[in-house]
């Protein structure tokens, strides 16, 4: 076995979050194997075996690289009995009973949804506060940034609009470094709204920073005013995607927040993680299952041959099905004219379930919604960015209340 597959006792203990004595107890009970090399003071352990033990309790079929966070907790969302809860409320209940503004307020941890509403213009009330001794310069920079966004954002690929916009807005906001929770929440929702408004300058807007988001997002992706039923369907999808715990993008943002980076930079860190094909753009791969003219068996077989798995199916947290997919697909099938799409989803799902037992996840549900709305596959990443911006913000607010730099790891002592 290659040397790189063996790690020291110290590193093994750190990966498991246990003392060295506990590690040796595992060896004595036969739960782990160790070996010694001439001249090596510490025993060596198989890295794969250590990581597998760290994942103890993970259902079969979960992603191999996953390691458990043993000291990180969050109140933003959780999983219980196969359901996703936003601060204790089931995602289906949130999508079915709350407006988008109320759902966002819930995830953000504020009891005042109206506190997220301000007049038009692209900057929050707090952001409009003049910087001492430099109010004219700040106002000029703000106006120039807004004008730049109006010109630049529509020209960018949709998936690059938010990442670019938040960085430009950070440079134009003299109080972007303010870490007060209310300020952070308002700065984030302002950034999202400003970007979406720039992408759809002709779309009607009430000036509400959150309630307008589904309509603005759809108008920016389509280039024209969307009808009410389409906006409502997108609202359900956005709600289902608001947060999902300590995902790659959330962790990236929390690491940035632990250094006390401002909210715009934390969002940028999250967007960078979302750009990967295994995270924010996962619905793009799932869309191919629906658009491919081949039979369900053919497209599933092609996916298995190409990727080794079928995108849009299975989730290690939900053995009996992703509740987000159920919420989104239920809303989709209530629409008229979706019978053909429903048959396609059902055919592919039947083949996958017969083959592997896996059920549709929210990536397939997202792909189906975007297909019904006649949006390109690439829109999946954009919708994910917008929705998860609010969840990331909630996690950043939480992280600011923790000890700074707590994500710093220790190098193994050899």
N, C-alpha and C positions, 0 to 999 in steps of 0.2 A: 504493500500500500504506500502511496506517495507520502513523503515527509510532510507536505503541506496539509494533509488530512489529519494530522495529529497536533494537538494543542496541549499546553502545559496545565498542570493542576490549578494554578492561579487563574488562568484564563477560563478554564472550565467552570470553576467556582463562580466567577463573575458572570458568565453567561447564564448560569442557573440561578444566580442570586442567593447562593448558600455559602456556608462556611466550608473550609477545606475538610474539617472533620466530618461534616455531613457527606461530602463527596466520597470520602474513604468508606463511610458506612454503606453508601450505595454499592461500592465495589464488593464489600464483604457479603452483602445480601445478593450479589449476582445481578444487580440491576445495571451495572456498568462494568466495562472491562478497561483495564489500564495496562501499560507496559513501561518498561524502563530501558534506557539506552546507556551504554558505557559512558561514564563521564557526565551524565545528566542527573542533576540533583533531584529534580521533580519528576513525578510520574507523568506519563503522557496519556491523553485520552483521545478517542476518535471524535473528531469534530461533528460528524453527522449524527453519531449516537447522542452526544450532548445536546445538540439542537433538537433532536427528536424528543428527548426527555423534557426539554424546555417547552415543547409544544404539547405536553401531556394534556389530555382532555380534548384535543382538537379532533373533530370528526374526520373520518377518512375522506380523501378527495380534496382536502384543503390545500392551499398553496404551500409548497415546501419551505420557502424562505421565511415564513411567518414566525416571529418570536414574540413572546408575551411581554407586555409592559407591566412590570410588577409594582411600580410605585406611582404610576400615572393614572389619575382618575378624572372623570369629567361628569358634570351634571347636565350637559347639553342634550345628549341622547344616550339611549341604552337599549339593550335587547333583553326581552323577558318572555319566556315561554313561546319563542318563535315569532315574536312581534317586535317592531321597532317603536320606541317611545321617544317623543320629544318632551323632555322635562316631565316625564311621567304620563304623557298623553299618547295613546296609540296613533300611529301615523294615519290610519284610516279615519279616525275620529277627527284629527286635525284637518285633513283634506276635505272631509265631508261637512264639517260644521263651522270652520273658521274661514274668514276672508284671507286673501294672501297677506295683507298687511297684518292681520292678527296672528297668522302663523309665523311670520317673520319676527314679530315682537316676542312671541313665545320662545322661539329658538334663541333670540338675542338676550333673553332674560330680562326684558323690561315689561312692566305692567301697564305701560302707557303707549299704545300703538300710535296715538295722535302725536306723540312726541317725536315720531319719525317723519312728520309731515312739515314741510316748509314751502315757501313760495318758490316760484320758478327762478331760474337763473344759474343753477349749476353749483352753487356753494351753500353750505349750511349757514344758519344764523351765526353759529360760533365761528365758522370760517370767514364770515364777513367782518368780524371784529378787527379793527385796524391794528397793525403792529405799531407799538410806540415809536414815534419819530419817523415812521416810514409808511404812513397810510397811503399816500399818493403812489409811491412806488409799488406797494403791495397791490393796490387797486389796479394799477396799470398792468402788472404782471398777471393778475387774475384775468383781466379782460383779454389780454393777448393769448393766454392759455386757452380760454374758451373759444376764441376765434380759431386758433390752431386746431383744436379738437374738431370743430365744425368742418374744417377743410380736410383734415387728415383721416379721421376715423372712418368715414365712408369709403376711403380708398384702400384701407387695410383689409387683409383677409379677416373674415369674421372672428376666427379664433384668436387673432392677435389684437383685437380692439381693446378689450378690457386690460390685458397686461400693459399695453402701451399707455392707455389713458390714465391708469392709476399712478404711474410714475410721473407723468406730466402734471397731474393734479397735486401730487406731493410737492413738486417744486414750486407750485403757485400758492400753496397754503402755508402761511407763516406759522400756523399753530399745528402743523402736522405731527409734531413731536409730542403733543399733549397726550398723555396716557390715561386721562380720566375716562372711566367707562362710558359715560354719556357722550363725551366728545368722540371717542373711538367709534361707537355705534353710528353716530350721525355722520362722521366723516366717511365711513364705509358705504352706507346706503346712498350718500350723496355722490360718491365716486361712481357707483354702479348706474345710478339714474342719469348722471351727466353723460356717461359714455353712451348709454342706450338712446338718449335724446339726440346726441350728435349723430348717431347712426341712422336715426329716423327723424330728421328735422321737420318734416311736414306732418308728422303724426300729432294728433290732438293729445294734449297733456293737461291734466288737472293741476299739475305741480306737486302732487303727492309723491314722495320719494319712493314709496313701495307699491302702493295700489296700482300705479301706472305701469309697473314693470312688465307683466305678461304681455300687454298690448304693445308697449314700446319695443320689446324684444322681437315679437312676431313681425311688427312693421319693419324693423331694421333688417330682418332676415329675408322678408318677402319683397320689400320695396313698395308696399302699398298698405292701406288700412285694412286690418283683418276683421272678419265678422265676429260677433259675440261668441258663438259656440266654439270657434277656434281658440279664442282667448281663454275661455273657461277650461278647455281641455289642456292647454299649456299651463294654466294655473295649477291644475292637479299634478302634472308632471313636475313642475318646479317645486311644489310643496313636498312631494315625495323625495326630492333630491336635496333638501335643505341641509341635512347633516347625517352623518353615519359614523360618529365616533372618531377614534384615532386612526384615520386613514392616512395614506401617504401624504396627501396635500395638507391635511390638518396638522400632522406631525411637523412637516416642513415649516408651516406658518408658526407653530408653537415654538420650534427651535429658534426662529428669528425673533419671536416675541420675548423669549427668555434672555436675549441680549438687549432687550428694551428698544428694539427697532420700532419705528412708527407703524401704524396700521397699513399705510400704503405699501411699505416694503414687506410687511408680513403677508399681505394679499399677493404681492408679486411672487413671493416664495411659494405660496400655495399654487398659483397658476403655473409655475414652472413644473411642479410635480404633476399637475393635471395633464400636462402636455404629452406625457408618456402614453403609448398605445395600450398599456395595461390598466390605465386609470381613467382619466377624463375623456379620452377618446375611445374607450371600449365600446360605446354604442355604435361607432362607425363600423367596426368589424361585424357586429351583430346585424347591422342593416343589410349586409351582403346576403344573408340567409333569406331575406324577404324579397330582395330585388332580383336575385339570380333566377333566370327562367327555367332552370332545371328542376327536377322533382325534388321532394323533400329528402328522399334517401340520397340522391346524388349530391345535394349541397352539404348535407351532414357528412357524408363520406369524404368530400373534398376538403372540408374543414379539418376533419380528423387527420387526413393525410398531410395537409399543409401546416397545421398548427399543433396537432396532437390533442386538441380539444375543440369543443364547439362553443364559440363566443355567445354570450347571452344566456347561459344555462349554469345553474348551480351556484351556491354560495356557502362557504364553510360555516357561516353563522346561522344559516337557516336550513336545517335538515329537511323540513317539510314544505319548503317553498318560501321565496322572498316576499314578505308582506307588501313591500313597495310595488312589486310587479302586479300583485293582485289589485291594489288600489288603482293603479294607472290603467291596467287593462280593463277593469270593470267600467271605468269612466269612458274609455275608448269605445267599447262595444255598445254603449248607449247611443252612439252617434249613428245617424242614418248613412248608408252607403259604405259600411265597413265589412259587409258580409264576405267579400272576396279576401280581404286582408285577414279577417278572422280565420277563414279556412286555411290560409297559408300558415299563420302562426300555429294553429292547432295541428296541422300536418307535421310541421317541423318539430313541434314539442312532443308529439306522439313518437316520432322516430327516435328522438334523443332519449326520451324516458324509457322506451323499450330497450334501447342499447345500454344506457348507463344509469337509469333511474333518476337522472337530474331533471330539475324543474326550471321553468323560465325565471330569470332574475330581472332586475330593473333595467339592465342594459338592453335586453330584448324588448321590454316594454317601451323604453325610450325610443328605440329604433322604429317600433310599430307606430307610435304617436307621430313621429316626424314623417314617416311615410304617409300617414293619413292626412297630415297637414301639407303634404307635397313640398317638404323642405329637403334639401340635400343631406346626404349622410353626415357631412362635416358639421352640420348644425348641432349634432349631438354633443360635441365638445363645448360649444358656445352655451347651450342650455345648461350644461353641467356647471360651467364656470359661473354663470349668473346665479344659479340656485345656491351653489356651495359657498359663494362669497359671504352669505349671511351666517352659515354655520362656522366658517373659518373665523369670522369676526367674533362670534360668541366664544370660540376657543381661545382666541387672542386675549379677549377680556379676562378669561379665566387665568391664562398664563401670566398676565401682568400681576396677578395677585399672589403668584408663587415666588419662591426664591429665584433670583436671577441665575442664569447659566447652569441650571440644574441638569441639563441634557448632556453636559460634558462627560464623556466616557473616560475610563482609565485604561491606559495601555497595559497589556499583560506584563507581569514581572517575570523575567526568565533568568 
